[in-house]
Amino acid sequence: MTLIKSISGIRGTIGGTPGDALTPLDLVKFTASYSRWLAEQTPEAAQAGRRLRVVVGRDARLSGAMVSDIVEGTLMACGVDVIAIGLATTPTTEMAVTGHGADGGIILTASHNPKQWNALKLLNRQGEFLNAAEGARVLEIAETDGYAFAEIDGIGSVVSRESYDRQHIDAVLALPLVNVAAVRNAKFKVVVDAVNSVGGVVMPELLKAMGVEVVELNCTPDGRFAHNPEPIPEHLTEISACVPAVGADLGIVVDPDVDRLALINEDGTMFGEEYTLVAVADYVLSQTPGNTVSNLSSSRALADVTARYGGSYAAAAVGEVNVVTKMRETNAVIGGEGNGGVIYPALHSGRDALVGVALLLTYLAKTGKKLSELKTTYPAYYISKNRIDLVPGTDVDGILAKMKAKYASEKVNDIDGVKIDFPTEWVHLRKSNTEPIIRIYAESRDKAAAEALAERIIRDIKALL
């Protein structure tokens, strides 16, 4: 059983004992702590005599209803009014915060983690994840039990209970760079694998609104994940076979909370999740040239494409909030993460598979290219993504420091773990925000070279463990 408290929220496995897993007592403690933090951030609410309002949305995982009931009840016990949007993607919940003029939001999702996990992802009034300092304050309140509950006349209530899906879809379709007519005329046929979570509701609805023929695969939102929910090649054999079998133009895969987008070529091969952002950025930059941002673990291909349009590329630490911060600093027009996370600030500042799909289909419709043909227009890189599972008490920071010293003669970036840039390849080592592991990502010009680099670094790390 595991409970992880990080910039990515409060994440843990369901069941077990408080403090060691995500139990009902932990849900109450961290929700109440967030409520206290929100009150500190919004003193004008108390001065005006109004209750704080928080949006709550969840993915479809098996523990979702139970967790949602506890979180909503705790918010009300803290004197907070709840705007319950039910089954909702992470980007939908983010947009609902600003759409409803709420003071904050809580997304109940463990993203790509397996079914036994769930999490509280905490949002500010802009519908964005808390930064490191804000998250640390929530944890401090939790550690000191620095929260209190409202007396009877001060308890909150559920002020609305309705979906925000339609508003999200309409906002995507209204974007100037989304051309619904062009997509409809292209008569695309698309297979959607939503791993039986909320993407099975909203993604087919978006596609049908754009005139796309949809073949639904694992789209029943019952939380019974049909395969490992992380959208990486080894988990996507079913849709890879389905796309060519039904004569589809492409396949779309999302994770349980729909902030990551993976694509399948028309022949069933992988487009590559690293290239989701690259392709969408290629289209956006062709229409609105500017700067881009991705995290340190993302492909160099985005920097190459950005340079093609005369823009500047910048790298941020891993984590959506870090990418968004760097995008604001550099006035980026598009950004995201190499795990298929597209951030398009013209819509909102969060990873969003819906806007990624709408922009990509528009690009394909305008160019007339097949998805596999589009892939050939980008620099060819390969990323080998690896992990080392940790035992309790492992000194990860000490290991990373030793790796930095070992490769001090190379170009090293340590804003998030250790990234070592070699002339034609790179490797990034970092402690995961979401699991008890070290991630080792290595990129080179081909699979063999990337895997050889990763294996060399893994041997170095294991020698230190």
N, C-alpha and C positions, 0 to 999 in steps of 0.2 A: 504494500500500500504506500502511496506517495502523495505528499502535498507540496506543491511548488509555488512559492510566492515571488513574483518577478514583475518586470516591466510589462509582460504579456498578460498579467492578471493573476488571479488566485486559481490554480489548476490542480486537480487531484483526482484520485480514483474514488469511486463511490463505495461506502462501507468502511468497516474498521473502527478505529478509535480516534477521538478528536485530536487534532494536531498531527496525526500521521496519515490522514486521508481527508477527503472532502466529505465530512459528515454534516448532518443537520446543525450541530452546534457550531461548526466552522462556518457554515453558510450564514447563520445568524450573526456571528461575531464580525465577519468581514462586511456583510451588508450594513450592519449598524455602524461600523467604523467608517464606511464610505458615506453614510448619511451624515455623520458628524463632520467629516471633511467637507462635504457639500455645503453644510450650514456655515462652516468657516469661510468658504469661498463666496457665499451669497448672503452677506449680512443684511443686505437691503430687503430680502424677503421677510425676515423677522421684524425689521423696522416698519415694514408696510403691513404687517399682520397677516401675511399670506403664507400658505404652506408651500414647501418645495414640491416640484413635480419631476418625476423620474420615469423615463420610458423603459419598459422591460420587454425584451424579445428573446426568443430561444430557438435553437435548432431542434431537430426531431429526435435526438437520441433518447434512449429508453428512460433515462432518469430525468428528462426535461420537465415533465409535468410536476413531478415531486419537488424538484429544485425550484421551479418557478413559483409554486405555491408558498414555499418557505421564504423565498426572497421577497415576493410581493407582501406577504404578511409581516415580515420584518420591517420593510419600508413603512408600511402603515403604522406599525407599533412605534416607529421613530418619528411619527408625525408627518410623514411624506405621502403625498398623493401619487398614485400610480397610473401611468398611461400604458395599458397592457396591449401589445400588438401581436401577441401569440407567436405562432410559428413565423419566423422572420429570419432573413439572412443577416449577417453582420453588417454589410453596407446599408441594408434597409433600415436597421435599427439606428445606425449612425445618422442617416438622413431624417429619420422620424424625430430625433432630438431637436434639430433645428426647425423642422417642419411644424412641430407642435409648440415651439418656443419653450421647451422644457429646460430644466436646470441641469440635467444630466441623464445618463442612461446606463443600463446594465444589460450586457449581452450574455446569455447563458449558453455557452458553447465551448467545447474543447477542440474546436477546429478539426484538424486532421487526426487527432488522437483516436485510438480504438474506443469501443463502446463503453468500457468500464470507466472512462474518464468524463468529467464535466468541469466547467470553469465559470468564474465570474470575470468578464471583461468589462472594465469600468471606463465610462466616458464622461468628458466634461460638457459644458453647455454648448460647445461648438460641435458636439457629436464626434469628438476625437479622443483617442486613448490618452490617459494620463501620462505625463512625462515622468522621468525618474524621481524627481523631487516630490511631485504630487503623490506618486505611488508609495514612496517611502513614508510620507506623512500618514497615509491610510494604514500602512503596516504598523507604524508607531502607535497609532490610536488602538489598533487591535491588540498589540503586545501589552499595553498598559490598561486594557479594558476602559479606555477613555471615552466611552459612549454612554448614553442614557436613553430611556424610552419615555414616550409622551404619556401624560396623564389622560384620563378618559376623554375629556373634552378636546384634547389635542391630537387624537389619533387620526391618521389619514384614511383615504378611501381609494378605491379604483374608480377614477373619474371617466375613463373610457376603456372599452375593450373591442378593438376592431383592427383589422389588418392595415398595413401601410404599403402593401405590395403594389397596388395600382398607382399610387403617387410616385413610387420609385420608378416603375416602368415608364410612366408618362414623362417623367423628367429625363430619362435616358433618350426616349424617342424624340424629345423636343430639342436635343442638342444640335447645333448647326452642322457639326461634322457627321451626324448620323443621317443617312439618306434612306428613308424607308421605301420610297418609290423604287430606287435602284435595286435594293435588296429584293423587293417583291418581284420585280421584272426578271431577276436572275433565277428565280424559281429553285432556290436551294432546297436540298433535302439533307437534314442534319439528324444524327443520332445523339441523344443526350443521356449521359450516365450521371445521375445525381446521388448515387450511393444511398438511396432511400432516406434522404433528408430533405431539408426545405428547398433545395434547388429543384427538386422534382415538381414543386408547385410553381415557382416563379419563372424558371428558365423556359419551360414550354410556353408559358403565357407570353413572355417577351417575344419569343421566336414566332409564335403564331400571329402576334400583332404586327410583325414585320413581313408576313406572308410566306413564312418558311414552313415547309412540310417537316413535321417532327416525328421521329421514331423514338419512343420513350423506353429507356432501359434503366431499371432500378430507380424509378421515379415515385414510388409509393412512400410518402413521408412517415414511415412507422419506426424509424430508428434502427431497423434490423439491417445493418450494413451488409451488403451483398459481397463485399470484399474489403480488404484493408482500406480505410478511408483516405489515406494519403495518396494523392493522384500522381503516382510515379509509375514508370513503365511496367514493372513486375506485377503491379496490381490491376493492370488495365487490359488483360488478355481478352476478356469477354467483348468489350467494345471494339478492340482492334480487329476481331474476327467479324463483328456485326457490320461495321461500316462498309467494307467492300461487298459483303454478302447481300446487303439490301440496296446497293448502288447509291449510297449516300455521298454527298460532296465532302463531308467532313464529320468528325465526331467531336463532341464537347463534353468534357469531364470537369466536375466541380467537387470541392470537398464539402463536408457537412454544413459549413456556414457560408459557403459561396463567396469567399474572398480570394480563392485561388482558381485559376483557369488553365486546364491542360487541353491540348488539341490533338486530334488524330487525323492524319492525312487520308485522302480518299482511297488510298490503297491499303489502309490499315496500319501503316507505319507511324511512328511517333513524330509529331512536329517538333517536340522538345519543349518542356515547360519553360526553359530559359528563354526560348524564342517567342513566347506569348507576348511579353512586354516589348521585345524588339520589333515585332511585326506591327503592334498597335502604335508604338512610337514612330515607326517609319511612316505610317499614314498620317498621324497627327502632325509630325514635323514637315511633311510634304505640303500641308495646308497652312500650318501656323509655326514657322521655324522658331526655334528657341532652345533653351537649355533642358537637360534631363538629369535625373538622379536615380541611382539604384543602390542597393546595399553592397557591402564588401564581398559578399558571397555570390554575386551575380556576374553573368558573362561579360567579357570585354566587348561583345558584339554590339551592345547598346552604345558604348563610347564610339565605336567605329561608325555606326549609323548616324549618331548625333553630329560627328565631325563632317559627314557627307553633306549635311544641311547647314553647316557653318555655325553650329551651336557648341556649347561647352557642356561637358559631362562632369559630374561630381559624385563621389562615393560617400555613403553614410554608414553608420553602424547598423547592424541588423536590428529589425524592429520597426513596425510601421510608423510609430511616433518619431523615430529618428530620421526616417526617410522624409516624412512630411516636413519636419523642421528644416532639413537641408534643402528641400524643394522651395520652401519659403525664402530661405537665405539667398538662393541662386535664381529666384523667379522662374523656376522650371515650369514648362508647359505640360510635361508628362513625366511620370516616374513610376517607381514601384520596386518590386523585388523579383528575383529570378526564379522564385517558386511558382510563377504564374500569377503574381499579384500586380494588377494594374491600378495605378492611382492617377486619375484624370481630374485635376482641380477645377476644371470648368464645371464639373458636376458636384463633387465634394472631395474632401481630402481623406480618402480611405480606399483600401484595396477593394475592387469591385469587379466581379466576374461578369455582371450584366453589361456594364458599360464597355468592358473589354470585348464581349461578343458583338455588341452592336457596331462598334467601330471597326472590328475586324471584318465582319460581313459586308459592311459598306465598302471597305477597301477591296475585298475580293470582287464585289459586284462591279466596282468602277474599273478595275484592272482587267477583269475577265480571266485572271489566272486561277489555276487550281492551287489548293493549299500547298501541295508538294512543290509546285513551280515557284511559289512565293518564297519558300524556304531556301531555294537555291540562289536567291539574290542576296543572301546575307553571308557575312564571313563565317567560315566553317570552324566552329570550336566544339569541344566536347568537355563536359564537366563530369568528373567522377565524384559521386556523393557517398561519403562513408561515415561511419560512426563507431565510437568505442564506448561500450557500456561501462559505467562507473560503479565501483563499490563504495559504500558509505565511508566517509572520512578521506576520500581521495583529495589531495592538494592540487586541484586543477590549476590554480593561479601559479603555483610553483612550477608545474610542468610547462605551462605556457612561457613563463619567464626564461626557463632553461632553453626552450626551443628558439626563443627570440635571440638569446645569446649565441646559440649554435650557428644561426644563420645571419649574424650581425653584418656580414660582408655584403649581403643582398639588400634590396630595397624592402624595408619592413614597416608595416603600418600596425600600430597597437591600440587604435581607438576602440576596437572591439575584438578581443582575443588577439591573435597574431596572424597577419596576412603577409606572406612572403612573395614578392613579385620578382620572378626571374625574367630574363629577356623575352622569352617566347611562351611563358606559362606562369601560373601562379597557384599557390595553395593557401587556404584560409582555415585556421584552427580556432574553434571557439567553444565555450561552454554553452549548451543549449539553454534558452529561457523557458523551455516547455517540458523538457525531459531530462533525467539524470544521465546525460551522455556528453561526450565531446564530439562535435561534428568536424569532419575533415573533408573539405571540398577542394578539389584540384582541377584546374582547367588547362588544356593544351590543345594543339591542333588536331589531334586524333585520339581515339579511345585508348589505344595501347599506351601512348605517351602519358595521358592523364592518369590512367590507372597505375602506371609505373611510378609516377611522382607520388600519388596517394599512398601506395604501398611502402615507398621509402620513408615517408613521413610517419606512417603508422608504426613501422619498425622502430623509428627513433622514439616515438612516444611510449611504446610498450617497454622499451628498454629503461624508461624512467619510472614506470609504474611499480 
